[in-house]
Amino acid sequence: CNAYAAGAPERLAGSAGGALASRAAELAGELSAKDLTMIVHGLARAAGPDSSRQETHEAGLAQRPDLGGDDGVTPHHVQALARAATRVRLERDRAHQQASLLLNAFSRLRHSDDSELYGHLFRAARETLPAWNSQAMSLLCNAFAALGRRARAQVPEDGWREVAGRCAEVLPRAEAREISSMAHGLINVGAEAESVAEFYSALERLLCTRPHINDYLSAQDVALIAHGLARHLRPERVGIAPGDSAFEAAGSSVGGGSSSSSNNC
């Protein structure tokens, strides 16, 4: 799966992906954290760059992985791998990387209702949060923003406060796309405004104290950052309460360039 994902992800969108997913589902209970992460990450790459978009929560529930018809990857395969992910023990020194890749991968595969899985991965994230860098934090925000409320049912409000704090810490070293993903993603995870306020305050300071930051922000980055700040500061003016709509990110997968990191997961 990892080899196909790196060299020819489109091949996983048909019978080859279905055969690999079927065998992986059969072996799910025996897979190590590293193997499981590489498999799910590889299958998610085949879903394409738009796979984590969900226009609304209801639409997201109706959409399932369509990676090649009946002979491709099916919800049954994804469900079996998700059950394995809730039981597998993440490697101690790589738990943050494995958790972020699993979050992103299952979200891209539109496995959007599994509160047990996402609660488990969120707890793993909280336990290892100091090790999460800007890329991992942007993956976390992007993944949870793409989910419906049911999938976030086991995520406590104080957990978002910790996540926002970590996002604020890594913000000065973040790449442009990571900044925009955290800004736009964190406002869509269903958290209270006060729980994520630390990040948006840090983001405002960054924008005000680094006048040349626009030199490396694309128009899309600027739009996502502006929308995230507006939603946080004046949600009634934007017309949408934080967390009420699903994630709508043009350039949805922050991890689109992260396939190489899965080699060390």
Stockholm file with secondary structure:
# STOCKHOLM 1.0

chainA/1-265         CNAYAAGAPERLAGSAGGALASRAAELAGELSAKDLTMIVHGLARAAGPDSSRQETHEAGLAQRPDLGGDDGVTPHHVQALARAATRVRLERDRAHQQASLLLNAFSRLRHSDDSELYGHLFRAARETLPAWNSQAMSLLCNAFAALGRRARAQVPEDGWREVAGRCAEVLPRAEAREISSMAHGLINVGAEAESVAEFYSALERLLCTRPHINDYLSAQDVALIAHGLARHLRPERVGIAPGDSAFEAAGSSVGGGSSSSSNNC
#=GR chainA/1-265 SS CHHHHHHCGGGGGSHHHHHHHHHHHHTGGGCCHHHHHHHHHHHHHTTCTTTTCCSSHHHHHHCCCCSSGGGSCCHHHHHHHHHHHHHCCCCGGGHHHHHHHHHHHHHHTTCCCCHHHHHHHHHHHHHTGGGCCHHHHHHHHHHHHTSCTGGGTTCCHHHHHHHHHHHHHHGGGCCHHHHHHHHHHHTTSCCCGGGSHHHHHHHHHHHHHCTTGGGSCCHHHHHHHHHHHHHHHCHHHHTCCTTSSCCCCTTCCGGGGCGGGGGGC
#=GC SS_cons         CHHHHHHCGGGGGSHHHHHHHHHHHHTGGGCCHHHHHHHHHHHHHTTCTTTTCCSSHHHHHHCCCCSSGGGSCCHHHHHHHHHHHHHCCCCGGGHHHHHHHHHHHHHHTTCCCCHHHHHHHHHHHHHTGGGCCHHHHHHHHHHHHTSCTGGGTTCCHHHHHHHHHHHHHHGGGCCHHHHHHHHHHHTTSCCCGGGSHHHHHHHHHHHHHCTTGGGSCCHHHHHHHHHHHHHHHCHHHHTCCTTSSCCCCTTCCGGGGCGGGGGGC
//
